[in-house]
Amino acid sequence: GAGVSQSPSNKVTEKGKDVELRCDPISGHTALYWYRQRLGQGLEFLIYFQGNSAPDKSGLPSDRFSAERTGESVSTLTIQRTQQEDSAVYLCASSPLTRTIFGQPQHFGDGTRLSIL
Amino acid sequence: GENVEQHPSTLSVQEGDSAVIKCTYSDSASNYFPWYKQELGKGPQLIIDIRSNVGEKKDQRIAVTLNKTAKHFSLHITETQPEDSAVYFCAAIYTGGFKTIFGAGTRLFVKA
């Protein structure tokens, strides 16, 4: 089956514009995550969704960032009034519901490379 | 809060040598520890994982060890090859949780 799909793969936009990034998780995966990865850096957690529960938004860096997900389907990450420091790769991951006490691995897409001019 | 420390940040080895990357976690409730490999321009990919009910797991040239008492876990790559060159991330997930805490990553260079 298909893996996690993200679009667009690259996005170049001018400072101050809004951007919308899309993530199609693996079918049936209840959890979905967004991360930001600056050049040469690690993974910065942004937000995660688990089924129909309230999302954990604790990693969103400012109110310019928001994300939506309907049920267990597609998610969109929106950045309003983009700034140059928003330039990064935005990664999406999904994971299945765990049926044991142990966690599950995340399956990542290849990300959207966002460049703010 | 939860934290995962990863060392070294950069590792350079000769082809055929072994490479070891170490991680320490802070939340004693963590029970699942995946390792990811990230190649340039790609998302991280799971290469091996270990649950807290075992101390070691091996898959061909890759092995992971876990010391729950010390809250340490390590990735061991034997007979390294140039295609092993990548960034490696360790991670920890606590019992029943979805939130994953990642280490800062190790950039591995394997010189031919």
HADDOCK unambig.tbl for C-alpha pairs under 7 A between the chains (distance, minus, plus):
assign (segid A and resid 42 and name CA) (segid B and resid 104 and name CA) 4.89 0.50 0.50
assign (segid A and resid 42 and name CA) (segid B and resid 105 and name CA) 6.00 0.50 0.50
assign (segid A and resid 43 and name CA) (segid B and resid 102 and name CA) 6.94 0.50 0.50
assign (segid A and resid 101 and name CA) (segid B and resid 95 and name CA) 5.94 0.50 0.50
assign (segid A and resid 101 and name CA) (segid B and resid 96 and name CA) 5.32 0.50 0.50
assign (segid A and resid 102 and name CA) (segid B and resid 31 and name CA) 6.12 0.50 0.50
assign (segid A and resid 102 and name CA) (segid B and resid 32 and name CA) 5.93 0.50 0.50
assign (segid A and resid 102 and name CA) (segid B and resid 95 and name CA) 5.99 0.50 0.50
assign (segid A and resid 102 and name CA) (segid B and resid 96 and name CA) 6.24 0.50 0.50
assign (segid A and resid 103 and name CA) (segid B and resid 32 and name CA) 5.60 0.50 0.50
assign (segid A and resid 103 and name CA) (segid B and resid 93 and name CA) 6.00 0.50 0.50
assign (segid A and resid 103 and name CA) (segid B and resid 95 and name CA) 6.78 0.50 0.50
assign (segid A and resid 103 and name CA) (segid B and resid 96 and name CA) 6.33 0.50 0.50
assign (segid A and resid 103 and name CA) (segid B and resid 97 and name CA) 6.50 0.50 0.50
assign (segid A and resid 103 and name CA) (segid B and resid 98 and name CA) 6.58 0.50 0.50
assign (segid A and resid 105 and name CA) (segid B and resid 34 and name CA) 6.53 0.50 0.50
assign (segid A and resid 107 and name CA) (segid B and resid 45 and name CA) 6.97 0.50 0.50
assign (segid A and resid 108 and name CA) (segid B and resid 43 and name CA) 5.53 0.50 0.50
assign (segid A and resid 108 and name CA) (segid B and resid 44 and name CA) 6.07 0.50 0.50
assign (segid A and resid 108 and name CA) (segid B and resid 45 and name CA) 6.75 0.50 0.50
assign (segid A and resid 109 and name CA) (segid B and resid 43 and name CA) 5.50 0.50 0.50
assign (segid A and resid 110 and name CA) (segid B and resid 42 and name CA) 4.68 0.50 0.50
assign (segid A and resid 110 and name CA) (segid B and resid 43 and name CA) 4.18 0.50 0.50
assign (segid A and resid 111 and name CA) (segid B and resid 43 and name CA) 6.32 0.50 0.50
